[in-house]
Amino acid sequence: MKHLILILFTTFCFSQSDVPEKYWLNDDTFDEVVIGSAFDDNEGETILVEFWAEFNAENCFAKWDQIENAKYYRIDIADSPKTKKQYRVRMAPTLIIFKNGSKQDVFKAGLDLLLPTNLKEIQETINEINKANKF
Protein backbone atom coordinates (compact mmCIF):
# COMPACT_ATOMS: atom_id res chain seq x y z
CA MET A 1 0.00 0.00 0.00
CA LYS A 2 2.82 2.43 0.84
CA HIS A 3 4.39 1.77 -2.55
CA LEU A 4 1.16 2.51 -4.36
CA ILE A 5 0.73 5.82 -2.53
CA LEU A 6 4.34 6.76 -3.28
CA ILE A 7 3.92 5.93 -6.98
CA LEU A 8 0.66 7.89 -7.24
CA PHE A 9 2.10 10.89 -5.42
CA THR A 10 5.23 10.91 -7.60
CA THR A 11 3.18 10.56 -10.78
CA PHE A 12 0.89 13.39 -9.69
CA CYS A 13 3.78 15.76 -8.93
CA PHE A 14 5.61 15.08 -12.16
CA SER A 15 2.48 15.19 -14.30
CA GLN A 16 1.81 18.75 -13.17
CA SER A 17 5.07 20.00 -14.59
CA ASP A 18 5.06 17.74 -17.64
CA VAL A 19 4.80 20.47 -20.26
CA PRO A 20 6.29 19.62 -23.69
CA GLU A 21 9.46 21.46 -24.67
CA LYS A 22 7.70 23.41 -27.45
CA TYR A 23 5.74 25.35 -24.82
CA TRP A 24 8.81 26.57 -22.90
CA LEU A 25 10.17 30.07 -23.40
CA ASN A 26 13.27 31.86 -22.11
CA ASP A 27 14.76 35.35 -22.27
CA ASP A 28 15.90 34.72 -25.86
CA THR A 29 12.54 33.53 -27.20
CA PHE A 30 10.00 35.47 -25.11
CA ASP A 31 9.83 38.67 -27.15
CA GLU A 32 9.68 36.85 -30.46
CA VAL A 33 6.82 34.58 -29.38
CA VAL A 34 4.78 36.81 -27.06
CA ILE A 35 5.45 40.40 -28.13
CA GLY A 36 5.99 39.45 -31.75
CA SER A 37 2.55 37.83 -31.83
CA ALA A 38 1.03 41.30 -32.18
CA PHE A 39 2.57 41.58 -35.63
CA ASP A 40 2.02 38.10 -37.03
CA ASP A 41 -0.69 36.91 -39.39
CA ASN A 42 -2.98 35.87 -36.52
CA GLU A 43 -3.87 39.50 -35.65
CA GLY A 44 -2.39 39.28 -32.19
CA GLU A 45 -3.24 36.06 -30.46
CA THR A 46 -4.11 35.81 -26.82
CA ILE A 47 -1.22 34.20 -24.99
CA LEU A 48 -1.14 32.86 -21.44
CA VAL A 49 2.36 32.71 -19.98
CA GLU A 50 3.09 30.85 -16.76
CA PHE A 51 6.14 32.06 -14.90
CA TRP A 52 7.26 28.80 -13.28
CA ALA A 53 9.86 27.80 -10.70
CA GLU A 54 11.33 24.40 -9.94
CA PHE A 55 11.15 25.03 -6.18
CA ASN A 56 7.36 25.32 -6.47
CA ALA A 57 6.68 22.83 -9.25
CA GLU A 58 4.02 21.07 -7.22
CA ASN A 59 1.87 24.22 -7.31
CA CYS A 60 2.23 24.89 -11.02
CA PHE A 61 -0.78 25.56 -13.25
CA ALA A 62 -1.60 21.93 -13.99
CA LYS A 63 -4.59 22.48 -16.29
CA TRP A 64 -2.63 24.35 -18.95
CA ASP A 65 -3.76 21.93 -21.65
CA GLN A 66 -7.44 22.75 -21.03
CA ILE A 67 -7.13 26.46 -21.89
CA GLU A 68 -9.20 27.46 -24.92
CA ASN A 69 -8.86 30.44 -27.28
CA ALA A 70 -5.34 31.24 -26.13
CA LYS A 71 -1.89 29.81 -26.60
CA TYR A 72 -0.08 28.63 -23.48
CA TYR A 73 3.63 28.97 -22.74
CA ARG A 74 5.76 28.45 -19.66
CA ILE A 75 8.96 30.25 -18.67
CA ASP A 76 11.34 29.15 -15.93
CA ILE A 77 12.11 32.24 -13.85
CA ALA A 78 15.49 30.85 -12.80
CA ASP A 79 16.61 30.68 -16.44
CA SER A 80 15.01 33.96 -17.53
CA PRO A 81 15.98 36.77 -15.15
CA LYS A 82 15.47 39.53 -17.73
CA THR A 83 11.84 38.61 -18.45
CA LYS A 84 11.16 37.95 -14.76
CA LYS A 85 12.41 41.45 -13.92
CA GLN A 86 10.63 43.10 -16.86
CA TYR A 87 7.25 41.79 -15.69
CA ARG A 88 8.03 42.15 -11.97
CA VAL A 89 7.41 38.51 -11.21
CA ARG A 90 8.01 37.90 -7.51
CA MET A 91 6.14 34.63 -6.95
CA ALA A 92 5.75 31.43 -8.88
CA PRO A 93 3.47 30.50 -10.32
CA THR A 94 2.43 33.78 -11.89
CA LEU A 95 0.17 33.75 -14.94
CA ILE A 96 0.12 36.72 -17.30
CA ILE A 97 -2.32 37.02 -20.18
CA PHE A 98 -1.08 38.94 -23.21
CA LYS A 99 -3.11 40.21 -26.15
CA ASN A 100 -1.57 41.95 -29.14
CA GLY A 101 1.77 41.75 -27.36
CA SER A 102 0.67 43.69 -24.29
CA LYS A 103 -0.06 42.54 -20.76
CA GLN A 104 -3.78 42.31 -20.07
CA ASP A 105 -4.19 40.53 -16.74
CA VAL A 106 -2.13 38.84 -14.03
CA PHE A 107 -2.78 35.98 -11.61
CA LYS A 108 -0.03 35.45 -9.06
CA ALA A 109 0.65 33.11 -6.19
CA GLY A 110 0.33 34.43 -2.68
CA LEU A 111 2.80 34.11 0.15
CA ASP A 112 1.65 30.49 0.54
CA LEU A 113 2.94 29.90 -3.04
CA LEU A 114 -0.52 28.78 -4.16
CA LEU A 115 -2.23 30.25 -7.19
CA PRO A 116 -5.50 31.73 -5.85
CA THR A 117 -7.50 31.06 -9.00
CA ASN A 118 -8.85 28.19 -11.05
CA LEU A 119 -9.26 27.16 -14.67
CA LYS A 120 -12.78 28.60 -14.87
CA GLU A 121 -11.71 32.07 -13.72
CA ILE A 122 -8.69 32.11 -16.03
CA GLN A 123 -10.79 30.97 -18.99
CA GLU A 124 -13.44 33.61 -18.27
CA THR A 125 -10.74 36.28 -18.22
CA ILE A 126 -9.33 35.05 -21.54
CA ASN A 127 -12.82 35.08 -23.07
CA GLU A 128 -13.44 38.66 -21.83
CA ILE A 129 -10.11 39.82 -23.25
CA ASN A 130 -10.86 38.19 -26.60
CA LYS A 131 -14.36 39.70 -26.68
CA ALA A 132 -13.11 43.19 -25.78
CA ASN A 133 -10.49 43.12 -28.51
CA LYS A 134 -12.99 42.36 -31.27
CA PHE A 135 -14.07 45.99 -31.46
C-alpha positions as CSV (number, residue, x, y, z in Angstrom):
1,M,0.0,0.0,0.0
2,K,2.8,2.4,0.8
3,H,4.4,1.8,-2.5
4,L,1.2,2.5,-4.4
5,I,0.7,5.8,-2.5
6,L,4.3,6.8,-3.3
7,I,3.9,5.9,-7.0
8,L,0.7,7.9,-7.2
9,F,2.1,10.9,-5.4
10,T,5.2,10.9,-7.6
11,T,3.2,10.6,-10.8
12,F,0.9,13.4,-9.7
13,C,3.8,15.8,-8.9
14,F,5.6,15.1,-12.2
15,S,2.5,15.2,-14.3
16,Q,1.8,18.8,-13.2
17,S,5.1,20.0,-14.6
18,D,5.1,17.7,-17.6
19,V,4.8,20.5,-20.3
20,P,6.3,19.6,-23.7
21,E,9.5,21.5,-24.7
22,K,7.7,23.4,-27.4
23,Y,5.7,25.4,-24.8
24,W,8.8,26.6,-22.9
25,L,10.2,30.1,-23.4
26,N,13.3,31.9,-22.1
27,D,14.8,35.3,-22.3
28,D,15.9,34.7,-25.9
29,T,12.5,33.5,-27.2
30,F,10.0,35.5,-25.1
31,D,9.8,38.7,-27.2
32,E,9.7,36.9,-30.5
33,V,6.8,34.6,-29.4
34,V,4.8,36.8,-27.1
35,I,5.5,40.4,-28.1
36,G,6.0,39.5,-31.8
37,S,2.6,37.8,-31.8
38,A,1.0,41.3,-32.2
39,F,2.6,41.6,-35.6
40,D,2.0,38.1,-37.0
41,D,-0.7,36.9,-39.4
42,N,-3.0,35.9,-36.5
43,E,-3.9,39.5,-35.6
44,G,-2.4,39.3,-32.2
45,E,-3.2,36.1,-30.5
46,T,-4.1,35.8,-26.8
47,I,-1.2,34.2,-25.0
48,L,-1.1,32.9,-21.4
49,V,2.4,32.7,-20.0
50,E,3.1,30.9,-16.8
51,F,6.1,32.1,-14.9
52,W,7.3,28.8,-13.3
53,A,9.9,27.8,-10.7
54,E,11.3,24.4,-9.9
55,F,11.2,25.0,-6.2
56,N,7.4,25.3,-6.5
57,A,6.7,22.8,-9.3
58,E,4.0,21.1,-7.2
59,N,1.9,24.2,-7.3
60,C,2.2,24.9,-11.0
61,F,-0.8,25.6,-13.3
62,A,-1.6,21.9,-14.0
63,K,-4.6,22.5,-16.3
64,W,-2.6,24.4,-19.0
65,D,-3.8,21.9,-21.7
66,Q,-7.4,22.8,-21.0
67,I,-7.1,26.5,-21.9
68,E,-9.2,27.5,-24.9
69,N,-8.9,30.4,-27.3
70,A,-5.3,31.2,-26.1
71,K,-1.9,29.8,-26.6
72,Y,-0.1,28.6,-23.5
73,Y,3.6,29.0,-22.7
74,R,5.8,28.5,-19.7
75,I,9.0,30.3,-18.7
76,D,11.3,29.2,-15.9
77,I,12.1,32.2,-13.9
78,A,15.5,30.9,-12.8
79,D,16.6,30.7,-16.4
80,S,15.0,34.0,-17.5
81,P,16.0,36.8,-15.1
82,K,15.5,39.5,-17.7
83,T,11.8,38.6,-18.5
84,K,11.2,38.0,-14.8
85,K,12.4,41.4,-13.9
86,Q,10.6,43.1,-16.9
87,Y,7.2,41.8,-15.7
88,R,8.0,42.1,-12.0
89,V,7.4,38.5,-11.2
90,R,8.0,37.9,-7.5
91,M,6.1,34.6,-7.0
92,A,5.8,31.4,-8.9
93,P,3.5,30.5,-10.3
94,T,2.4,33.8,-11.9
95,L,0.2,33.7,-14.9
96,I,0.1,36.7,-17.3
97,I,-2.3,37.0,-20.2
98,F,-1.1,38.9,-23.2
99,K,-3.1,40.2,-26.2
100,N,-1.6,41.9,-29.1
101,G,1.8,41.7,-27.4
102,S,0.7,43.7,-24.3
103,K,-0.1,42.5,-20.8
104,Q,-3.8,42.3,-20.1
105,D,-4.2,40.5,-16.7
106,V,-2.1,38.8,-14.0
107,F,-2.8,36.0,-11.6
108,K,0.0,35.5,-9.1
109,A,0.6,33.1,-6.2
110,G,0.3,34.4,-2.7
111,L,2.8,34.1,0.2
112,D,1.7,30.5,0.5
113,L,2.9,29.9,-3.0
114,L,-0.5,28.8,-4.2
115,L,-2.2,30.2,-7.2
116,P,-5.5,31.7,-5.9
117,T,-7.5,31.1,-9.0
118,N,-8.8,28.2,-11.0
119,L,-9.3,27.2,-14.7
120,K,-12.8,28.6,-14.9
121,E,-11.7,32.1,-13.7
122,I,-8.7,32.1,-16.0
123,Q,-10.8,31.0,-19.0
124,E,-13.4,33.6,-18.3
125,T,-10.7,36.3,-18.2
126,I,-9.3,35.0,-21.5
127,N,-12.8,35.1,-23.1
128,E,-13.4,38.7,-21.8
129,I,-10.1,39.8,-23.3
130,N,-10.9,38.2,-26.6
131,K,-14.4,39.7,-26.7
132,A,-13.1,43.2,-25.8
133,N,-10.5,43.1,-28.5
134,K,-13.0,42.4,-31.3
135,F,-14.1,46.0,-31.5
